[in-house]
Amino acid sequence: MDKVRIGLIGLGWMGQLHLQYLSEMEGCIIEAVCDVDEKRAGETAEKYGARAFTDYHLLLEEDAVDAVYIVTPQMYHFEILKAALLTGKHILCEKPLVLTAEELSKVRRLSRGYKGKIMVDFPQRFSVATEEAMCEIKKGSLGKIQFMRGNFRFSMKRHAALHGEWVFDRKRGGGLILESSVHLWDAVRYMTGQEVVSVGAVAHCHPDMDFEDSFFCIANLSGGGIASIDMNGWLPDNSDTDKRFEIVGDAGCIYLDEFRNYLTVKSEKGIENNPGMFTDGMTHKDVMWHSAIAGGVKRLDEYFMRCIRLDETPMIGIEDGARATEITWAVYEALRTGSIVKVNYGTGESA
Ligand SMILES: NC(=O)c1ccc[n+]([C@@H]2O[C@H](COP(=O)([O-])OP(=O)(O)OC[C@H]3O[C@@H](n4cnc5c(N)ncnc54)[C@H](O)[C@@H]3O)[C@@H](O)[C@H]2O)c1
């Protein structure tokens, strides 16, 4: 395949970010864009020399589209993903994958044996700091991982201004725990190499709106380790988002600041800050772009295009998106019951 022809559905904040990066890449072209907002569809199509659609069904029927990006709010992911999975096209779907267990079961079933590539968008796996951390973990610098902690801090006002009020609406967004902590749970699974077995949680509810604005979760992991994740949306509106992790094993530990791209590794070799990051004469400033969400997104888009061209299976499949989602549902149940809840990983056998 010379160039991957992209059709992108959902032209809001995240859709525009993907388009910006995809349009700068050699190996792909923006063939079609779709949004229910006709003006937005038309303007975006003009900007990228693509064709405009307001009905995603028509975009999915296009032979000239090889890969579909699903970047609408999550309440539409299921219907679009279900239709896309009947086309055989390559698919990138935003997180969280879907909103209900029934939808997830159908997606699992439809995606089994699917001939196109499918990937879920967890860009933090592609930040330089995370990639360096994974190199250390794979080398064995930490030994056996016993403990992981992740936290996410942001301004709710800023979050709503960027993405729209739907992010705080349980019906449309699924709830903030689902909307945002799927990233943290994916990081726990990816970096510890262990599954989340059970969870407990406490949360603080927004004084004026119906959602949890802050929470702490604890988890037992399949390899005997433990993890905690916590989120808080009360940062001042002028501050950037923060996402940080600590990963501790019996031989060393890593402190990782994803958005600032800082990594500290403490192991038998001593303490190293940002190991391997300043090779090729790059300065810290040069690599900063890698670490912000946009940097991760750009590298993830490049990776997905590479998987399509080289016929490789993407590292973040439906099952990863499904499991991160199912963990958040167990968290809601833990909050409701005030107890430790076993995560129920569905099999997708039901129709
Ligand atoms: N992976 C990440 O790091 C990351 C970051 C931010 C957002 N997201 C996800 O990306 C998705 C979009 O978020 P956003 O912030 O861009 O939202 P947004 O509200 O800014 O944009 C959504 C766009 O989708 C359009 N739309 C809605 N329904 C549609 C339909 N049926 N067909 C076509 N277009 C439709 C809207 O008109 C809007 O233009 C969400 O699922 C969100 O969770 C992921």
The ligand as an ORCA input file, in Angstrom:
! r2SCAN-3c Opt
* xyz 0 1
  N      -6.970      9.418     23.598
  C      -6.919     10.575     24.218
  O      -5.931     10.920     24.857
  C      -8.106     11.492     24.114
  C      -8.027     12.840     24.461
  C      -9.151     13.626     24.308
  C     -10.353     13.085     23.855
  N     -10.403     11.753     23.556
  C     -11.637     11.114     23.088
  O     -11.906     11.579     21.764
  C     -13.321     11.627     21.536
  C     -13.697     13.018     21.046
  O     -13.332     13.983     22.025
  P     -13.239     15.544     21.667
  O     -12.638     16.179     22.845
  O     -12.623     15.703     20.347
  O     -14.802     15.915     21.572
  P     -15.456     17.203     20.877
  O     -16.760     17.406     21.554
  O     -14.471     18.319     20.855
  O     -15.671     16.756     19.358
  C     -16.544     15.738     18.989
  C     -17.010     15.980     17.536
  O     -17.772     14.842     17.108
  C     -18.882     15.335     16.352
  N     -19.926     14.310     16.338
  C     -20.769     13.949     17.334
  N     -21.553     12.934     16.928
  C     -21.202     12.631     15.654
  C     -21.638     11.663     14.716
  N     -22.623     10.788     14.999
  N     -21.055     11.633     13.489
  C     -20.071     12.512     13.182
  N     -19.611     13.454     14.045
  C     -20.161     13.500     15.272
  C     -19.277     16.622     17.071
  O     -20.078     17.460     16.240
  C     -17.902     17.203     17.387
  O     -17.428     18.006     16.305
  C     -13.972     11.234     22.858
  O     -14.293      9.868     22.841
  C     -12.872     11.480     23.896
  O     -12.985     10.663     25.042
  C      -9.310     10.973     23.665
*
